[in-house]
Amino acid sequence: MLRGDDPQPPLRLAEGLWSDIRDALLNPDDWDDQDWLSVVSELGFVYSLVAQVRPTTPEERERLFRLVEDIRAVVSRYGLEPPELPEDI
């Protein structure tokens, strides 16, 4: 896992990956098939990152909740399962 000054690298990484996945899901005509599939296939990895996040500040907790709510709103359009928040949050 990433190390450094940021106490929650999984959250930062999930947010970055989700941005591309979200764009691909909402704007599939803007992507060629191979790039679209490559980006969308990372959805499971984003879910695993979300499961690893343990917020240490109210800001991180809010970022996590916003991310999960956005993912749920988008993937529900396609009948995909949304990520679950870790139980201990």
C-alpha positions as CSV (number, residue, x, y, z in Angstrom):
1,M,0.0,0.0,0.0
2,L,1.1,3.6,-0.6
3,R,2.9,5.3,2.3
4,G,3.6,9.0,2.9
5,D,2.2,12.0,4.5
6,D,-1.4,11.3,3.5
7,P,-2.9,9.2,6.3
8,Q,-5.5,7.8,3.9
9,P,-3.9,6.9,0.6
10,P,-6.6,4.3,-0.3
11,L,-9.2,7.1,-0.2
12,R,-7.2,9.4,-2.4
13,L,-6.5,6.6,-4.8
14,A,-10.2,5.5,-4.9
15,E,-11.3,9.1,-5.6
16,G,-8.9,9.4,-8.5
17,L,-9.8,6.1,-10.1
18,W,-13.5,6.7,-9.5
19,S,-13.3,10.0,-11.4
20,D,-12.3,8.1,-14.6
21,I,-14.7,5.2,-14.0
22,R,-17.6,7.6,-13.5
23,D,-16.8,9.4,-16.7
24,A,-16.6,6.2,-18.6
25,L,-19.9,4.9,-17.3
26,L,-21.7,8.2,-17.8
27,N,-20.2,9.0,-21.2
28,P,-19.4,5.7,-22.9
29,D,-19.6,7.2,-26.4
30,D,-16.6,9.4,-25.5
31,W,-14.4,6.3,-25.0
32,D,-13.1,3.7,-27.4
33,D,-14.2,0.2,-26.4
34,Q,-10.8,-1.0,-25.2
35,D,-10.1,2.0,-23.0
36,W,-13.7,1.9,-21.7
37,L,-13.4,-1.7,-20.7
38,S,-9.9,-1.1,-19.1
39,V,-11.2,1.8,-17.0
40,V,-14.5,0.2,-15.9
41,S,-12.7,-3.1,-15.0
42,E,-11.0,-1.1,-12.1
43,L,-14.4,-0.8,-10.3
44,G,-13.7,-3.9,-8.2
45,F,-10.3,-2.4,-7.2
46,V,-12.1,0.9,-6.2
47,Y,-14.5,-1.2,-4.0
48,S,-11.5,-2.9,-2.3
49,L,-9.9,0.5,-1.7
50,V,-13.1,1.8,-0.1
51,A,-13.2,-1.2,2.2
52,Q,-9.7,-0.4,3.4
53,V,-10.4,3.3,4.3
54,R,-10.4,4.1,8.0
55,P,-11.1,7.8,8.3
56,T,-9.2,9.6,11.0
57,T,-10.8,13.0,10.6
58,P,-14.4,14.2,10.0
59,E,-13.2,15.5,6.7
60,E,-12.0,12.1,5.6
61,R,-15.2,10.5,6.8
62,E,-17.3,13.0,4.8
63,R,-15.1,12.4,1.7
64,L,-15.6,8.6,2.1
65,F,-19.4,9.0,2.4
66,R,-19.6,11.4,-0.6
67,L,-17.5,8.9,-2.7
68,V,-19.7,5.9,-1.8
69,E,-22.9,7.9,-2.4
70,D,-21.7,9.0,-5.8
71,I,-20.6,5.4,-6.7
72,R,-24.0,4.1,-5.6
73,A,-25.9,6.7,-7.7
74,V,-24.0,5.9,-10.8
75,V,-23.7,2.1,-10.6
76,S,-27.4,1.7,-9.7
77,R,-28.2,2.9,-13.2
78,Y,-26.5,-0.1,-14.6
79,G,-27.8,-2.7,-12.1
80,L,-24.3,-3.1,-10.6
81,E,-23.8,-3.7,-6.9
82,P,-22.6,-0.7,-4.9
83,P,-19.8,-0.8,-2.5
84,E,-20.4,-1.3,1.2
85,L,-19.0,1.0,3.8
86,P,-16.8,-0.8,6.4
87,E,-18.8,-1.8,9.4
88,D,-16.5,-0.1,11.9
89,I,-17.0,3.5,10.5
